[in-house]
């Protein structure tokens, strides 16, 4: 029954990869929001549309 263990190991690795990628994407979007929102506010205040 080693193939069952292989399947479970593959699924576990895939899930950890998905969680890792999701965490990286969430951190990157949070960082972009923190960096760009103040810039947009400053730009909107400086150059009213």
N, CA, C and O atoms as a Tripos MOL2 file, in Angstrom:
@<TRIPOS>MOLECULE
protein
  196   195    49     0     0
PROTEIN
NO_CHARGES

@<TRIPOS>ATOM
      1 N           0.8340   -1.2100    0.0000 N.3       1 UNK1
      2 CA          0.0000    0.0000    0.0000 C.3       1 UNK1
      3 C           0.8690    1.2610    0.0000 C.2       1 UNK1
      4 O           0.4490    2.3040    0.5000 O.2       1 UNK1
      5 N           2.0670    1.1670   -0.5530 N.am      2 UNK2
      6 CA          2.9480    2.3390   -0.5070 C.3       2 UNK2
      7 C           2.4430    3.4450   -1.4390 C.2       2 UNK2
      8 O           2.7060    4.6260   -1.2150 O.2       2 UNK2
      9 N           1.7070    3.0420   -2.4950 N.am      3 UNK3
     10 CA          1.2240    4.0850   -3.4140 C.3       3 UNK3
     11 C           0.2120    4.9990   -2.7190 C.2       3 UNK3
     12 O           0.1030    6.1770   -3.0580 O.2       3 UNK3
     13 N          -0.5260    4.4560   -1.7480 N.am      4 UNK4
     14 CA         -1.4610    5.3050   -1.0020 C.3       4 UNK4
     15 C          -0.6830    6.3510   -0.2110 C.2       4 UNK4
     16 O          -1.0570    7.5240   -0.1780 O.2       4 UNK4
     17 N           0.4030    5.9140    0.4240 N.am      5 UNK5
     18 CA          1.2340    6.8630    1.1730 C.3       5 UNK5
     19 C           1.8420    7.8980    0.2360 C.2       5 UNK5
     20 O           1.9460    9.0730    0.5900 O.2       5 UNK5
     21 N           2.2430    7.4680   -0.9580 N.am      6 UNK6
     22 CA          2.7920    8.4110   -1.9310 C.3       6 UNK6
     23 C           1.7490    9.4450   -2.3260 C.2       6 UNK6
     24 O           2.0510   10.6330   -2.4330 O.2       6 UNK6
     25 N           0.5130    8.9860   -2.5440 N.am      7 UNK7
     26 CA         -0.5510    9.9140   -2.9250 C.3       7 UNK7
     27 C          -0.7970   10.9120   -1.7990 C.2       7 UNK7
     28 O          -0.9090   12.1130   -2.0410 O.2       7 UNK7
     29 N          -0.8810   10.4140   -0.5730 N.am      8 UNK8
     30 CA         -1.1190   11.3250    0.5460 C.3       8 UNK8
     31 C           0.0390   12.3100    0.7020 C.2       8 UNK8
     32 O          -0.1790   13.4860    0.9950 O.2       8 UNK8
     33 N           1.2670   11.8320    0.5070 N.am      9 UNK9
     34 CA          2.4180   12.7310    0.6110 C.3       9 UNK9
     35 C           2.3690   13.7970   -0.4820 C.2       9 UNK9
     36 O           2.6570   14.9670   -0.2280 O.2       9 UNK9
     37 N           2.0050   13.3910   -1.6970 N.am     10 UNK10
     38 CA          1.9010   14.3540   -2.7920 C.3      10 UNK10
     39 C           0.8130   15.3810   -2.5320 C.2      10 UNK10
     40 O           1.0110   16.5720   -2.7730 O.2      10 UNK10
     41 N          -0.3450   14.9250   -2.0380 N.am     11 UNK11
     42 CA         -1.4340   15.8470   -1.7390 C.3      11 UNK11
     43 C          -1.0230   16.8120   -0.6310 C.2      11 UNK11
     44 O          -1.3110   18.0060   -0.7080 O.2      11 UNK11
     45 N          -0.3460   16.2970    0.4030 N.am     12 UNK12
     46 CA          0.0900   17.1530    1.5100 C.3      12 UNK12
     47 C           1.0790   18.2070    1.0170 C.2      12 UNK12
     48 O           0.9940   19.3700    1.4090 O.2      12 UNK12
     49 N           2.0220   17.8010    0.1550 N.am     13 UNK13
     50 CA          2.9880   18.7620   -0.3720 C.3      13 UNK13
     51 C           2.2940   19.7960   -1.2390 C.2      13 UNK13
     52 O           2.6080   20.9840   -1.1740 O.2      13 UNK13
     53 N           1.3390   19.3360   -2.0590 N.am     14 UNK14
     54 CA          0.6090   20.2710   -2.9140 C.3      14 UNK14
     55 C          -0.1440   21.2940   -2.0660 C.2      14 UNK14
     56 O          -0.1390   22.4860   -2.3740 O.2      14 UNK14
     57 N          -0.7980   20.8190   -0.9870 N.am     15 UNK15
     58 CA         -1.5630   21.7230   -0.1340 C.3      15 UNK15
     59 C          -0.6380   22.7290    0.5470 C.2      15 UNK15
     60 O          -0.9730   23.9100    0.6420 O.2      15 UNK15
     61 N           0.5280   22.2730    1.0240 N.am     16 UNK16
     62 CA          1.4420   23.2160    1.6760 C.3      16 UNK16
     63 C           1.9590   24.2340    0.6560 C.2      16 UNK16
     64 O           2.1360   25.4070    0.9850 O.2      16 UNK16
     65 N           2.2040   23.7820   -0.5970 N.am     17 UNK17
     66 CA          2.6290   24.7240   -1.6330 C.3      17 UNK17
     67 C           1.5360   25.7480   -1.8990 C.2      17 UNK17
     68 O           1.8200   26.9390   -2.0320 O.2      17 UNK17
     69 N           0.2890   25.2940   -1.9780 N.am     18 UNK18
     70 CA         -0.8250   26.2170   -2.2380 C.3      18 UNK18
     71 C          -0.9360   27.2310   -1.0980 C.2      18 UNK18
     72 O          -1.1090   28.4260   -1.3370 O.2      18 UNK18
     73 N          -0.8370   26.7470    0.1420 N.am     19 UNK19
     74 CA         -0.9370   27.6510    1.2960 C.3      19 UNK19
     75 C           0.2230   28.6500    1.2750 C.2      19 UNK19
     76 O           0.0330   29.8320    1.5600 O.2      19 UNK19
     77 N           1.4150   28.1740    0.9380 N.am     20 UNK20
     78 CA          2.5840   29.0580    0.8890 C.3      20 UNK20
     79 C           2.4050   30.1330   -0.1740 C.2      20 UNK20
     80 O           2.6710   31.3080    0.0760 O.2      20 UNK20
     81 N           1.9520   29.7290   -1.3670 N.am     21 UNK21
     82 CA          1.7460   30.7020   -2.4480 C.3      21 UNK21
     83 C           0.6720   31.7130   -2.0510 C.2      21 UNK21
     84 O           0.8160   32.9110   -2.2970 O.2      21 UNK21
     85 N          -0.4150   31.2160   -1.4310 N.am     22 UNK22
     86 CA         -1.4880   32.1220   -1.0140 C.3      22 UNK22
     87 C          -0.9730   33.1170    0.0280 C.2      22 UNK22
     88 O          -1.3350   34.2930   -0.0050 O.2      22 UNK22
     89 N          -0.1390   32.6520    0.9430 N.am     23 UNK23
     90 CA          0.4080   33.5540    1.9620 C.3      23 UNK23
     91 C           1.3100   34.5990    1.3290 C.2      23 UNK23
     92 O           1.2630   35.7690    1.7100 O.2      23 UNK23
     93 N           2.1330   34.1910    0.3650 N.am     24 UNK24
     94 CA          3.0220   35.1460   -0.3120 C.3      24 UNK24
     95 C           2.2070   36.1830   -1.0750 C.2      24 UNK24
     96 O           2.5150   37.3750   -1.0380 O.2      24 UNK24
     97 N           1.1500   35.7190   -1.7760 N.am     25 UNK25
     98 CA          0.3080   36.6470   -2.5410 C.3      25 UNK25
     99 C          -0.3870   37.6250   -1.5970 C.2      25 UNK25
    100 O          -0.4570   38.8210   -1.8770 O.2      25 UNK25
    101 N          -0.9010   37.1130   -0.4780 N.am     26 UNK26
    102 CA         -1.5850   37.9850    0.4840 C.3      26 UNK26
    103 C          -0.6080   39.0150    1.0570 C.2      26 UNK26
    104 O          -0.9520   40.1900    1.1830 O.2      26 UNK26
    105 N           0.6020   38.5830    1.4040 N.am     27 UNK27
    106 CA          1.5870   39.5140    1.9500 C.3      27 UNK27
    107 C           1.9730   40.5580    0.9040 C.2      27 UNK27
    108 O           2.1150   41.7360    1.2310 O.2      27 UNK27
    109 N           2.1430   40.1390   -0.3430 N.am     28 UNK28
    110 CA          2.5150   41.0840   -1.4000 C.3      28 UNK28
    111 C           1.4050   42.1020   -1.6370 C.2      28 UNK28
    112 O           1.6880   43.2890   -1.7960 O.2      28 UNK28
    113 N           0.1570   41.6650   -1.6630 N.am     29 UNK29
    114 CA         -0.9430   42.6000   -1.8950 C.3      29 UNK29
    115 C          -1.0790   43.5640   -0.7220 C.2      29 UNK29
    116 O          -1.3590   44.7470   -0.9140 O.2      29 UNK29
    117 N          -0.8790   43.0520    0.4980 N.am     30 UNK30
    118 CA         -0.9280   43.9280    1.6760 C.3      30 UNK30
    119 C           0.1790   44.9760    1.5880 C.2      30 UNK30
    120 O          -0.0490   46.1550    1.8610 O.2      30 UNK30
    121 N           1.3720   44.5420    1.2070 N.am     31 UNK31
    122 CA          2.5000   45.4710    1.0850 C.3      31 UNK31
    123 C           2.2120   46.5160    0.0090 C.2      31 UNK31
    124 O           2.4910   47.6990    0.2010 O.2      31 UNK31
    125 N           1.6540   46.0810   -1.1260 N.am     32 UNK32
    126 CA          1.3250   47.0280   -2.1900 C.3      32 UNK32
    127 C           0.2880   48.0330   -1.7130 C.2      32 UNK32
    128 O           0.3910   49.2240   -2.0070 O.2      32 UNK32
    129 N          -0.7180   47.5520   -0.9710 N.am     33 UNK33
    130 CA         -1.7380   48.4680   -0.4560 C.3      33 UNK33
    131 C          -1.1050   49.4860    0.4850 C.2      33 UNK33
    132 O          -1.4010   50.6780    0.4060 O.2      33 UNK33
    133 N          -0.2300   49.0140    1.3760 N.am     34 UNK34
    134 CA          0.4080   49.9180    2.3410 C.3      34 UNK34
    135 C           1.2640   50.9490    1.6130 C.2      34 UNK34
    136 O           1.3310   52.1060    2.0270 O.2      34 UNK34
    137 N           1.9240   50.5280    0.5210 N.am     35 UNK35
    138 CA          2.8060   51.4590   -0.1730 C.3      35 UNK35
    139 C           2.0450   52.4040   -1.0970 C.2      35 UNK35
    140 O           2.3600   53.5920   -1.1590 O.2      35 UNK35
    141 N           1.0360   51.8850   -1.8220 N.am     36 UNK36
    142 CA          0.4450   52.6570   -2.9060 C.3      36 UNK36
    143 C          -0.7340   53.5140   -2.4720 C.2      36 UNK36
    144 O          -0.9810   54.5610   -3.0710 O.2      36 UNK36
    145 N          -1.4710   53.0960   -1.4430 N.am     37 UNK37
    146 CA         -2.6270   53.8950   -1.0320 C.3      37 UNK37
    147 C          -2.2110   55.2950   -0.5800 C.2      37 UNK37
    148 O          -2.8250   56.2700   -1.0120 O.2      37 UNK37
    149 N          -1.1850   55.4350    0.2790 N.am     38 UNK38
    150 CA         -0.7590   56.8050    0.6290 C.3      38 UNK38
    151 C          -0.2790   57.5960   -0.5860 C.2      38 UNK38
    152 O          -0.5440   58.7940   -0.6860 O.2      38 UNK38
    153 N           0.4230   56.9400   -1.5080 N.am     39 UNK39
    154 CA          0.8730   57.6400   -2.7070 C.3      39 UNK39
    155 C          -0.3130   58.1220   -3.5300 C.2      39 UNK39
    156 O          -0.3010   59.2380   -4.0500 O.2      39 UNK39
    157 N          -1.3440   57.2760   -3.6490 N.am     40 UNK40
    158 CA         -2.5280   57.6800   -4.3970 C.3      40 UNK40
    159 C          -3.2350   58.8470   -3.7110 C.2      40 UNK40
    160 O          -3.7100   59.7710   -4.3700 O.2      40 UNK40
    161 N          -3.2990   58.7940   -2.3830 N.am     41 UNK41
    162 CA         -3.9410   59.8930   -1.6480 C.3      41 UNK41
    163 C          -3.1560   61.1850   -1.8590 C.2      41 UNK41
    164 O          -3.7460   62.2380   -2.1030 O.2      41 UNK41
    165 N          -1.8330   61.1120   -1.7670 N.am     42 UNK42
    166 CA         -1.0050   62.3070   -1.9650 C.3      42 UNK42
    167 C          -1.1600   62.8220   -3.3950 C.2      42 UNK42
    168 O          -1.3070   64.0240   -3.6190 O.2      42 UNK42
    169 N          -1.1260   61.8970   -4.3630 N.am     43 UNK43
    170 CA         -1.2420   62.3060   -5.7600 C.3      43 UNK43
    171 C          -2.6110   62.9220   -6.0260 C.2      43 UNK43
    172 O          -2.7130   63.9210   -6.7380 O.2      43 UNK43
    173 N          -3.6670   62.3320   -5.4580 N.am     44 UNK44
    174 CA         -5.0100   62.8670   -5.6660 C.3      44 UNK44
    175 C          -5.1310   64.2450   -5.0250 C.2      44 UNK44
    176 O          -5.8100   65.1200   -5.5630 O.2      44 UNK44
    177 N          -4.4750   64.4480   -3.8730 N.am     45 UNK45
    178 CA         -4.5220   65.7530   -3.2370 C.3      45 UNK45
    179 C          -3.7160   66.7910   -3.9930 C.2      45 UNK45
    180 O          -4.0710   67.9700   -4.0150 O.2      45 UNK45
    181 N          -2.6180   66.3470   -4.6210 N.am     46 UNK46
    182 CA         -1.7320   67.2840   -5.3010 C.3      46 UNK46
    183 C          -2.2570   67.6260   -6.6960 C.2      46 UNK46
    184 O          -2.1700   68.7720   -7.1380 O.2      46 UNK46
    185 N          -2.8010   66.6210   -7.3840 N.am     47 UNK47
    186 CA         -3.3290   66.8380   -8.7260 C.3      47 UNK47
    187 C          -4.8080   66.4710   -8.7440 C.2      47 UNK47
    188 O          -5.1570   65.3540   -9.1260 O.2      47 UNK47
    189 N          -5.6810   67.3870   -8.3390 N.am     48 UNK48
    190 CA         -7.1160   67.0460   -8.3310 C.3      48 UNK48
    191 C          -7.6000   66.7540   -9.7370 C.2      48 UNK48
    192 O          -7.2860   67.4740  -10.6850 O.2      48 UNK48
    193 N          -8.3720   65.6770   -9.8550 N.am     49 UNK49
    194 CA         -8.8440   65.2580  -11.1780 C.3      49 UNK49
    195 C         -10.0770   66.0610  -11.5740 C.2      49 UNK49
    196 O         -10.6260   65.8570  -12.6560 O.2      49 UNK49
@<TRIPOS>BOND
     1     1     2 1
     2     2     3 1
     3     3     4 2
     4     3     5 am
     5     5     6 1
     6     6     7 1
     7     7     8 2
     8     7     9 am
     9     9    10 1
    10    10    11 1
    11    11    12 2
    12    11    13 am
    13    13    14 1
    14    14    15 1
    15    15    16 2
    16    15    17 am
    17    17    18 1
    18    18    19 1
    19    19    20 2
    20    19    21 am
    21    21    22 1
    22    22    23 1
    23    23    24 2
    24    23    25 am
    25    25    26 1
    26    26    27 1
    27    27    28 2
    28    27    29 am
    29    29    30 1
    30    30    31 1
    31    31    32 2
    32    31    33 am
    33    33    34 1
    34    34    35 1
    35    35    36 2
    36    35    37 am
    37    37    38 1
    38    38    39 1
    39    39    40 2
    40    39    41 am
    41    41    42 1
    42    42    43 1
    43    43    44 2
    44    43    45 am
    45    45    46 1
    46    46    47 1
    47    47    48 2
    48    47    49 am
    49    49    50 1
    50    50    51 1
    51    51    52 2
    52    51    53 am
    53    53    54 1
    54    54    55 1
    55    55    56 2
    56    55    57 am
    57    57    58 1
    58    58    59 1
    59    59    60 2
    60    59    61 am
    61    61    62 1
    62    62    63 1
    63    63    64 2
    64    63    65 am
    65    65    66 1
    66    66    67 1
    67    67    68 2
    68    67    69 am
    69    69    70 1
    70    70    71 1
    71    71    72 2
    72    71    73 am
    73    73    74 1
    74    74    75 1
    75    75    76 2
    76    75    77 am
    77    77    78 1
    78    78    79 1
    79    79    80 2
    80    79    81 am
    81    81    82 1
    82    82    83 1
    83    83    84 2
    84    83    85 am
    85    85    86 1
    86    86    87 1
    87    87    88 2
    88    87    89 am
    89    89    90 1
    90    90    91 1
    91    91    92 2
    92    91    93 am
    93    93    94 1
    94    94    95 1
    95    95    96 2
    96    95    97 am
    97    97    98 1
    98    98    99 1
    99    99   100 2
   100    99   101 am
   101   101   102 1
   102   102   103 1
   103   103   104 2
   104   103   105 am
   105   105   106 1
   106   106   107 1
   107   107   108 2
   108   107   109 am
   109   109   110 1
   110   110   111 1
   111   111   112 2
   112   111   113 am
   113   113   114 1
   114   114   115 1
   115   115   116 2
   116   115   117 am
   117   117   118 1
   118   118   119 1
   119   119   120 2
   120   119   121 am
   121   121   122 1
   122   122   123 1
   123   123   124 2
   124   123   125 am
   125   125   126 1
   126   126   127 1
   127   127   128 2
   128   127   129 am
   129   129   130 1
   130   130   131 1
   131   131   132 2
   132   131   133 am
   133   133   134 1
   134   134   135 1
   135   135   136 2
   136   135   137 am
   137   137   138 1
   138   138   139 1
   139   139   140 2
   140   139   141 am
   141   141   142 1
   142   142   143 1
   143   143   144 2
   144   143   145 am
   145   145   146 1
   146   146   147 1
   147   147   148 2
   148   147   149 am
   149   149   150 1
   150   150   151 1
   151   151   152 2
   152   151   153 am
   153   153   154 1
   154   154   155 1
   155   155   156 2
   156   155   157 am
   157   157   158 1
   158   158   159 1
   159   159   160 2
   160   159   161 am
   161   161   162 1
   162   162   163 1
   163   163   164 2
   164   163   165 am
   165   165   166 1
   166   166   167 1
   167   167   168 2
   168   167   169 am
   169   169   170 1
   170   170   171 1
   171   171   172 2
   172   171   173 am
   173   173   174 1
   174   174   175 1
   175   175   176 2
   176   175   177 am
   177   177   178 1
   178   178   179 1
   179   179   180 2
   180   179   181 am
   181   181   182 1
   182   182   183 1
   183   183   184 2
   184   183   185 am
   185   185   186 1
   186   186   187 1
   187   187   188 2
   188   187   189 am
   189   189   190 1
   190   190   191 1
   191   191   192 2
   192   191   193 am
   193   193   194 1
   194   194   195 1
   195   195   196 2
@<TRIPOS>SUBSTRUCTURE
     1 UNK1         2 RESIDUE 1 A UNK
     2 UNK2         6 RESIDUE 1 A UNK
     3 UNK3        10 RESIDUE 1 A UNK
     4 UNK4        14 RESIDUE 1 A UNK
     5 UNK5        18 RESIDUE 1 A UNK
     6 UNK6        22 RESIDUE 1 A UNK
     7 UNK7        26 RESIDUE 1 A UNK
     8 UNK8        30 RESIDUE 1 A UNK
     9 UNK9        34 RESIDUE 1 A UNK
    10 UNK10       38 RESIDUE 1 A UNK
    11 UNK11       42 RESIDUE 1 A UNK
    12 UNK12       46 RESIDUE 1 A UNK
    13 UNK13       50 RESIDUE 1 A UNK
    14 UNK14       54 RESIDUE 1 A UNK
    15 UNK15       58 RESIDUE 1 A UNK
    16 UNK16       62 RESIDUE 1 A UNK
    17 UNK17       66 RESIDUE 1 A UNK
    18 UNK18       70 RESIDUE 1 A UNK
    19 UNK19       74 RESIDUE 1 A UNK
    20 UNK20       78 RESIDUE 1 A UNK
    21 UNK21       82 RESIDUE 1 A UNK
    22 UNK22       86 RESIDUE 1 A UNK
    23 UNK23       90 RESIDUE 1 A UNK
    24 UNK24       94 RESIDUE 1 A UNK
    25 UNK25       98 RESIDUE 1 A UNK
    26 UNK26      102 RESIDUE 1 A UNK
    27 UNK27      106 RESIDUE 1 A UNK
    28 UNK28      110 RESIDUE 1 A UNK
    29 UNK29      114 RESIDUE 1 A UNK
    30 UNK30      118 RESIDUE 1 A UNK
    31 UNK31      122 RESIDUE 1 A UNK
    32 UNK32      126 RESIDUE 1 A UNK
    33 UNK33      130 RESIDUE 1 A UNK
    34 UNK34      134 RESIDUE 1 A UNK
    35 UNK35      138 RESIDUE 1 A UNK
    36 UNK36      142 RESIDUE 1 A UNK
    37 UNK37      146 RESIDUE 1 A UNK
    38 UNK38      150 RESIDUE 1 A UNK
    39 UNK39      154 RESIDUE 1 A UNK
    40 UNK40      158 RESIDUE 1 A UNK
    41 UNK41      162 RESIDUE 1 A UNK
    42 UNK42      166 RESIDUE 1 A UNK
    43 UNK43      170 RESIDUE 1 A UNK
    44 UNK44      174 RESIDUE 1 A UNK
    45 UNK45      178 RESIDUE 1 A UNK
    46 UNK46      182 RESIDUE 1 A UNK
    47 UNK47      186 RESIDUE 1 A UNK
    48 UNK48      190 RESIDUE 1 A UNK
    49 UNK49      194 RESIDUE 1 A UNK
